[in-house]
Amino acid sequence: MINLQIRGDGPEGMARTKHGLPWSDALANLDRAQFPMFGHLIPYGDTIFNHRQIDTLLDELPRLPAGLITDAFAEALRELCSFAQEAPHRYLWFVGD
């Protein structure tokens, strides 16, 4: 399971969601040219996006294959992205197992 958090410059989380992203073959096999942000997630490590990368991630969201993510996860992701973009030095973390 990949979980979502917002962190600042320190190690503590500022916000998080209860909706995780289950790892799947469909996620692992995303075309990285078409989905450069989602296509680089890994299940065993953390992936961090800054505010400019978050814009690209959000652009990919409506184009993801049907059923890859739940509506609840998509909504939680949008909320955390919005929170991250409200102030400098906030980063969206996809936290792997």
Residue frames relative to the residue before (quaternion, step in Angstrom):
aa qw qx qy qz dx dy dz
M 1.0000 0.0000 0.0000 0.0000 0.00 0.00 0.00
I 0.2016 -0.7476 0.6226 0.1130 3.54 -1.01 0.89
N 0.1775 -0.8016 0.5674 0.0633 3.56 -0.71 1.11
L 0.3722 -0.7276 0.5397 0.2018 3.56 -1.26 0.46
Q 0.0533 0.7725 -0.6309 0.0491 3.53 -1.12 0.82
I 0.2461 -0.6790 0.6541 0.2248 3.50 -1.36 0.28
R 0.0045 -0.7787 0.6270 -0.0216 3.53 -0.93 0.98
G 0.3848 -0.6779 0.5733 0.2524 3.50 -1.27 0.48
D 0.7884 -0.2753 0.2258 0.5017 3.53 -1.08 -0.74
G 0.6697 0.4706 -0.2986 0.4908 3.60 1.20 -0.39
P 0.6601 -0.5524 0.3536 0.3662 3.57 -1.28 0.20
E 0.6001 0.5881 -0.3633 0.4025 3.60 1.19 -0.39
G 0.4749 -0.6682 0.5001 0.2791 3.52 -1.16 0.66
M 0.3276 -0.7426 0.5544 0.1841 3.57 -1.08 0.76
A 0.7746 -0.0490 0.0596 0.6277 3.56 1.18 -0.64
R 0.0002 -0.7866 0.6174 -0.0064 3.54 -1.21 0.51
T 0.3091 -0.7335 0.5708 0.2016 3.52 -1.28 0.20
K 0.4792 -0.6608 0.4962 0.2958 3.53 -1.20 0.52
H 0.6182 0.5419 -0.3374 0.4586 3.59 1.28 -0.24
G 0.1243 -0.8019 0.5828 0.0432 3.55 -0.60 1.16
L 0.4192 -0.6660 0.5577 0.2640 3.51 -1.38 0.16
P 0.2929 -0.7632 0.5438 0.1900 3.60 -0.41 1.14
W 0.4472 -0.6661 0.5242 0.2856 3.56 -1.03 0.79
S 0.0429 0.7982 -0.5976 0.0626 3.56 -0.99 0.84
D 0.6397 -0.5026 0.4061 0.4163 3.55 -1.29 0.26
A 0.6200 0.5525 -0.3438 0.4383 3.59 1.03 -0.76
L 0.6571 0.4829 -0.3033 0.4930 3.59 1.00 -0.78
A 0.6606 0.5199 -0.3029 0.4490 3.58 0.94 -0.87
N 0.7600 0.3982 -0.1927 0.4761 3.57 1.07 -0.74
L 0.3118 0.7484 -0.5254 0.2581 3.60 1.18 0.36
D 0.4924 -0.6363 0.5108 0.3029 3.55 -1.09 0.76
R 0.3502 -0.7789 0.4835 0.1922 3.59 -0.44 1.19
A 0.5887 0.5501 -0.3812 0.4534 3.59 1.17 -0.37
Q 0.7148 0.4253 -0.2421 0.4995 3.58 1.04 -0.76
F 0.7851 0.1782 -0.0668 0.5894 3.58 1.13 -0.73
P 0.0670 -0.8588 0.5057 0.0470 3.61 0.49 1.12
M 0.6808 0.4630 -0.3072 0.4773 3.61 1.06 -0.56
F 0.7231 0.4106 -0.2491 0.4965 3.60 0.64 -1.07
G 0.6461 0.5607 -0.3155 0.4106 3.59 1.05 -0.70
H 0.7096 0.4375 -0.2610 0.4867 3.58 1.23 -0.29
L 0.4142 0.6795 -0.4958 0.3477 3.59 1.20 0.29
I 0.0999 -0.7712 0.6259 0.0589 3.55 -1.17 0.65
P 0.5166 -0.6903 0.4130 0.2933 3.60 -1.02 0.71
Y 0.7506 0.4253 -0.1995 0.4647 3.59 1.14 -0.54
G 0.7543 0.2928 -0.1978 0.5533 3.58 1.22 0.19
D 0.5376 -0.6174 0.4706 0.3292 3.53 -1.31 0.14
T 0.1310 -0.7524 0.6414 0.0734 3.54 -1.17 0.72
I 0.1397 -0.8180 0.5579 0.0110 3.55 -0.75 1.12
F 0.1130 -0.7921 0.5985 0.0392 3.55 -0.94 0.96
N 0.3072 -0.7211 0.5897 0.1947 3.56 -1.03 0.84
H 0.7477 -0.4360 0.2414 0.4388 3.60 -1.25 0.17
R 0.6444 0.5050 -0.3377 0.4644 3.64 1.02 -0.59
Q 0.6595 0.4903 -0.3050 0.4813 3.57 1.02 -0.75
I 0.5807 0.5847 -0.3687 0.4301 3.58 1.12 -0.64
D 0.6112 0.5495 -0.3540 0.4463 3.61 1.01 -0.73
T 0.6678 0.4865 -0.2949 0.4800 3.59 0.94 -0.86
L 0.6181 0.5437 -0.3319 0.4607 3.58 1.01 -0.82
L 0.6817 0.4815 -0.2849 0.4714 3.59 0.90 -0.91
D 0.6082 0.5414 -0.3488 0.4640 3.61 1.11 -0.59
E 0.6646 0.5074 -0.2953 0.4622 3.59 1.09 -0.71
L 0.5420 0.6909 -0.3817 0.2885 3.57 1.05 -0.79
P 0.7454 0.3955 -0.2702 0.4637 3.68 0.65 -0.90
R 0.6622 0.5099 -0.3071 0.4551 3.61 1.22 -0.28
L 0.4416 0.7036 -0.4590 0.3149 3.60 1.25 -0.13
P 0.5903 -0.5757 0.4189 0.3803 3.59 -1.09 0.63
A 0.5948 -0.5880 0.4203 0.3518 3.56 -1.07 0.81
G 0.8194 0.2616 -0.2086 0.4654 3.54 -1.02 0.88
L 0.4931 0.6712 -0.4377 0.3387 3.60 1.20 -0.14
I 0.7818 0.0828 -0.0392 0.6167 3.58 1.04 -0.80
T 0.4898 -0.6445 0.4974 0.3120 3.56 -1.21 0.46
D 0.6305 -0.5171 0.4152 0.4033 3.55 -1.28 0.32
A 0.6303 0.5397 -0.3301 0.4500 3.58 1.04 -0.78
F 0.6518 0.4945 -0.3177 0.4793 3.59 0.97 -0.81
A 0.6457 0.5263 -0.3265 0.4466 3.61 0.91 -0.88
E 0.6679 0.4909 -0.3004 0.4719 3.59 0.93 -0.87
A 0.6482 0.5047 -0.3166 0.4741 3.60 0.95 -0.84
L 0.6348 0.5269 -0.3243 0.4629 3.58 1.00 -0.79
R 0.6509 0.5093 -0.3177 0.4648 3.61 0.89 -0.87
E 0.6580 0.5127 -0.3108 0.4556 3.60 0.94 -0.87
L 0.6796 0.4715 -0.2991 0.4757 3.59 0.89 -0.86
C 0.6212 0.5325 -0.3466 0.4587 3.59 1.02 -0.71
S 0.6379 0.5243 -0.3178 0.4661 3.56 0.97 -0.83
F 0.6528 0.5066 -0.3032 0.4747 3.57 0.95 -0.89
A 0.6550 0.5205 -0.3148 0.4484 3.59 0.93 -0.86
Q 0.7279 0.4504 -0.2452 0.4551 3.57 1.00 -0.79
E 0.5031 0.6713 -0.4099 0.3581 3.60 1.27 -0.01
A 0.8060 0.0950 -0.0239 0.5837 3.60 1.14 -0.51
P 0.5657 -0.5943 0.4325 0.3738 3.60 -1.13 0.47
H 0.8179 0.2869 -0.2145 0.4502 3.52 -1.33 0.38
R 0.5130 0.5483 -0.4726 0.4614 3.54 0.99 0.91
Y 0.0950 -0.8163 0.5697 -0.0118 3.54 -0.86 1.02
L 0.3686 -0.6988 0.5715 0.2219 3.53 -1.11 0.78
W 0.1133 -0.7983 0.5912 0.0208 3.55 -0.73 1.13
F 0.1653 -0.6894 0.6949 0.1206 3.51 -1.08 0.88
V 0.1361 -0.8291 0.5418 0.0240 3.56 -0.31 1.29
G 0.2583 -0.7866 0.5481 0.1192 3.56 -0.53 1.22
D 0.7072 -0.4585 0.3371 0.4196 3.54 -1.33 0.22
